Amino acid sequence: MPPTDVTTLIRTELPRLAGSLRKVGELILEDPAAVTHCSAAELGRRTGTSQATVTRFCRAIGLDSYQHLLIELAQERGRGQVSDWGTAEIGPEISPDDSLERVVQVVGNTDLRAVQQTIDRIDLDAIERAAQAAARARRIDVYGVGGSGAVAQETETRLFRIGCAVRGWTEVHAAATSAALLTPADVAIGISHSGATRETVEPLELAKERGATTVAITSDPRSPLARAADIRLVSTASETNFLTGIGGRHSVLVLIDCLYVRVAQLSYQRASASLALTDHIIPQHSVKSRRAR
């Protein structure tokens, strides 16, 4: 497990848990430090469940045992106490009465934490495989809706500038139509924080059926989107109570930027020529300042 990741893992999995398993996760997130001093039986009593439920919870989020959970919580707490970002003192919650200074600290620390966790868990082989496929692709589709739709458009902008035949699709019917026209020479990228958004999962599944290389960018490596992909790039979302669902945007863009730069390296001549042909456009449209008379 990557550093500082277990509470983020629980937050990611919590919406998919129900009943007693969810109660266990909520109590752990409420006071992770206190949980490190509890036995599985005691945690079961505190949540009104049982020791067996606590064990099932650990396995549901991908841990081997309750002891594994305790170790990860203790290590995360230790890292927080020495963190340069001060995350041990500043939690993820923002109240209506908090000062602007605290808001800035919480938001900044949350974003920095998500980016660092994503960097810590980057699968270099997956990035390389995705970049190799994109660099030689006849065509690249990028699917995403809502907040992930904005990231899909960002991905299109980056890859288009270095000469890739790429299109970001944010409407499900158009995405499905494009996916149906893909071939084994193409690449399809699906972007979804939860990995369970039907409007993104369905076109990626269709692209896979058509033989295209499929890439999932998600915070849940066990999600339907991830299962539909040949290659999985995993982001991290450290969220606050006002940034639920969009707190991982920066970490996703880190993955996109790594992919973009690697594609540019692998198609260096094409990328360089494309950039040279377009470098003059932005300066030509800049408004020149006038000196005061």
C-alpha positions in Angstrom: 0.0 0.0 0.0 1.4 3.5 -0.9 2.2 6.0 1.9 -0.7 7.9 3.6 -3.2 6.0 1.7 -5.4 3.9 4.0 -7.9 6.6 5.1 -8.1 7.7 1.5 -8.8 4.1 0.5 -11.6 3.9 3.1 -13.2 7.2 1.8 -13.0 5.9 -1.7 -14.6 2.6 -0.8 -17.2 3.9 1.6 -19.9 4.8 -0.9 -19.8 1.2 -2.2 -20.3 -0.3 1.3 -23.6 -0.8 2.9 -25.1 -1.5 6.3 -22.7 -2.7 9.0 -19.6 -2.5 6.8 -20.2 1.2 6.2 -20.6 1.8 10.0 -17.2 0.4 10.6 -15.6 2.6 7.9 -17.4 5.7 9.2 -16.1 5.2 12.7 -12.6 4.6 11.6 -12.6 7.9 9.6 -14.2 9.7 12.5 -11.2 8.9 14.8 -8.4 6.9 13.1 -6.0 7.5 16.0 -8.4 6.0 18.6 -9.0 2.9 16.4 -5.3 2.0 16.6 -5.9 1.2 20.3 -8.9 -1.0 19.6 -9.1 -4.7 19.1 -11.3 -6.0 16.3 -13.9 -7.2 18.9 -13.9 -3.7 20.6 -14.3 -1.9 17.3 -17.2 -4.3 16.5 -18.9 -3.4 19.8 -18.4 0.4 19.3 -20.0 0.2 15.9 -22.8 -2.1 17.0 -21.6 -4.9 14.8 -19.2 -7.7 15.5 -15.6 -8.8 15.2 -16.4 -10.8 12.1 -17.9 -7.7 10.5 -14.7 -5.8 11.2 -12.7 -8.5 9.5 -15.0 -8.5 6.5 -14.7 -4.7 6.3 -10.9 -5.0 6.1 -11.1 -7.6 3.3 -13.8 -5.5 1.5 -11.3 -2.6 1.2 -8.5 -4.9 0.0 -6.6 -5.5 3.3 -5.5 -8.9 4.5 -6.6 -8.6 8.1 -7.5 -6.2 10.9 -3.8 -6.2 12.0 -2.9 -4.9 8.5 -5.4 -2.1 9.0 -3.9 -1.2 12.4 -0.4 -1.1 10.9 -1.5 1.1 8.1 -3.3 3.5 10.4 -0.3 3.8 12.7 2.1 4.4 9.9 -0.2 7.0 8.4 -0.5 8.8 11.8 3.3 8.8 12.1 3.8 10.3 8.7 1.2 13.0 9.5 3.0 14.0 12.7 6.2 14.8 10.8 4.5 16.1 7.6 5.8 19.4 6.3 2.3 20.2 5.2 0.9 20.2 8.7 -1.9 17.8 7.8 -1.9 16.3 11.3 -3.1 19.6 12.6 -5.5 20.5 9.8 -8.2 18.0 9.0 -10.4 17.7 5.9 -13.5 19.2 7.4 -14.4 22.9 6.8 -17.1 24.5 9.0 -19.2 27.6 8.1 -17.3 29.6 10.8 -13.8 28.7 9.7 -11.5 31.6 8.7 -10.4 32.1 5.1 -6.8 31.3 6.3 -8.0 27.9 7.4 -9.9 27.3 4.2 -6.8 28.0 2.2 -4.7 25.7 4.3 -7.2 22.8 4.2 -7.8 23.1 0.5 -4.1 23.5 -0.3 -3.1 20.6 1.9 -5.9 18.4 0.5 -4.7 19.0 -3.0 -1.1 18.5 -2.2 -1.8 15.3 -0.3 -3.8 13.9 -3.2 -1.1 14.7 -5.7 1.7 13.2 -3.6 -0.3 10.1 -2.9 -0.9 9.7 -6.7 2.8 10.1 -7.4 3.6 7.5 -4.7 1.3 4.9 -6.3 2.0 5.6 -10.0 2.4 2.4 -12.0 5.2 3.2 -14.3 4.6 0.1 -16.4 1.0 1.1 -16.9 1.9 4.7 -17.9 4.5 3.3 -20.4 2.0 0.9 -21.9 -0.7 3.6 -22.3 1.8 6.0 -23.8 3.2 3.5 -26.2 -0.4 2.7 -27.4 -1.4 6.4 -27.7 1.8 7.3 -29.5 1.1 4.9 -32.3 -2.7 5.1 -32.3 -4.6 5.9 -35.4 -7.1 7.7 -33.3 -7.7 8.4 -29.6 -11.1 8.7 -27.9 -11.4 10.2 -24.4 -14.6 9.7 -22.4 -15.8 11.6 -19.3 -18.8 13.4 -18.0 -19.4 16.0 -15.4 -16.2 16.9 -13.6 -14.4 14.2 -15.5 -15.7 15.7 -18.7 -13.5 18.8 -18.1 -10.5 16.5 -17.6 -11.4 14.7 -20.8 -11.3 18.0 -22.6 -8.0 18.9 -21.0 -6.6 15.6 -22.2 -7.8 16.3 -25.7 -6.1 19.8 -25.6 -2.8 18.4 -24.6 -2.6 15.5 -27.0 -4.0 17.4 -29.9 -1.3 20.0 -29.6 1.4 17.4 -30.2 -0.2 16.0 -33.3 -2.4 13.2 -32.0 -5.7 12.5 -33.6 -7.7 12.8 -30.4 -11.2 13.7 -29.4 -12.8 14.2 -26.0 -16.4 13.0 -25.8 -18.6 14.2 -22.9 -22.0 13.2 -24.3 -22.9 9.5 -24.0 -24.5 9.0 -27.4 -21.7 10.7 -29.2 -19.2 8.7 -27.1 -20.9 5.4 -27.9 -21.1 6.3 -31.6 -17.4 7.0 -31.7 -16.5 3.9 -29.7 -18.5 1.8 -32.2 -16.3 3.0 -35.0 -12.9 2.2 -33.3 -10.5 -0.5 -34.5 -7.6 -2.4 -33.0 -5.4 0.5 -34.2 -7.1 2.9 -31.8 -7.0 3.8 -28.1 -9.9 4.7 -25.8 -9.4 6.4 -22.4 -12.2 6.5 -19.8 -12.0 9.0 -17.0 -14.1 8.6 -13.8 -13.3 9.3 -10.2 -15.6 6.5 -9.0 -15.1 4.3 -12.0 -18.8 3.5 -11.9 -20.3 6.2 -14.1 -22.4 4.4 -16.7 -21.9 7.1 -19.4 -18.2 6.5 -19.2 -18.1 2.8 -18.6 -20.4 1.9 -21.5 -18.4 3.5 -24.3 -15.2 2.1 -22.9 -16.7 -1.4 -22.9 -17.8 -0.9 -26.4 -14.3 0.3 -27.5 -12.9 -2.8 -25.9 -15.3 -5.0 -27.9 -14.1 -3.2 -31.1 -10.5 -4.2 -30.3 -9.2 -0.8 -29.2 -6.7 -0.6 -26.4 -8.6 0.7 -23.4 -7.2 2.8 -20.6 -9.1 3.6 -17.3 -8.2 6.6 -15.2 -9.9 6.2 -11.8 -9.4 6.2 -8.1 -10.9 2.7 -7.8 -8.8 0.0 -9.4 -11.6 -2.6 -8.8 -14.4 -0.5 -10.4 -16.4 -1.4 -13.5 -14.4 1.1 -15.5 -11.1 -0.5 -14.4 -12.4 -4.0 -15.2 -13.3 -2.8 -18.7 -9.7 -1.5 -19.3 -6.6 -3.2 -20.6 -4.5 -0.6 -18.7 -5.4 1.1 -15.3 -4.0 4.4 -14.1 -5.0 5.0 -10.5 -5.5 8.5 -8.9 -6.1 9.5 -5.3 -8.7 11.9 -4.0 -8.2 13.5 -0.6 -11.4 15.4 -0.2 -13.0 17.9 2.1 -16.7 18.2 2.9 -17.1 20.9 0.2 -15.0 19.1 -2.4 -16.5 15.6 -2.4 -16.1 14.0 -5.8 -13.9 16.7 -7.3 -11.1 16.7 -4.8 -9.0 14.5 -6.9 -9.0 16.6 -10.1 -5.3 17.7 -9.6 -4.1 14.2 -9.0 -5.9 13.0 -12.2 -4.2 15.9 -14.1 -0.8 14.7 -12.8 -1.5 11.3 -14.5 -2.6 13.0 -17.7 0.5 15.2 -17.8 2.8 12.2 -17.2 1.0 10.4 -20.1 1.1 13.5 -22.3 4.9 14.1 -21.8 5.7 10.4 -22.4 3.7 10.4 -25.6 5.6 13.5 -26.7 8.9 11.7 -26.0 7.8 8.6 -27.9 6.6 10.7 -30.9 9.3 13.3 -30.6 9.6 14.4 -34.3 5.8 14.6 -34.7 5.3 16.4 -31.4 8.2 18.9 -32.0 6.9 19.7 -35.5 3.4 20.2 -34.2 4.5 22.5 -31.4 6.7 24.5 -33.8 3.7 25.0 -36.1 1.5 26.3 -33.3 3.9 28.2 -31.0 3.2 31.5 -32.8 -0.6 31.4 -32.3 -0.9 32.4 -28.6 1.6 35.3 -28.9 -0.2 36.7 -31.9 -3.4 36.9 -29.9 -1.9 38.5 -26.8 -3.1 42.1 -26.1 -0.1 44.4 -26.0 0.0 46.8 -23.0 -0.1 50.5 -23.8 2.2 52.9 -22.1 0.5 55.7 -20.2 0.9 59.0 -21.9 
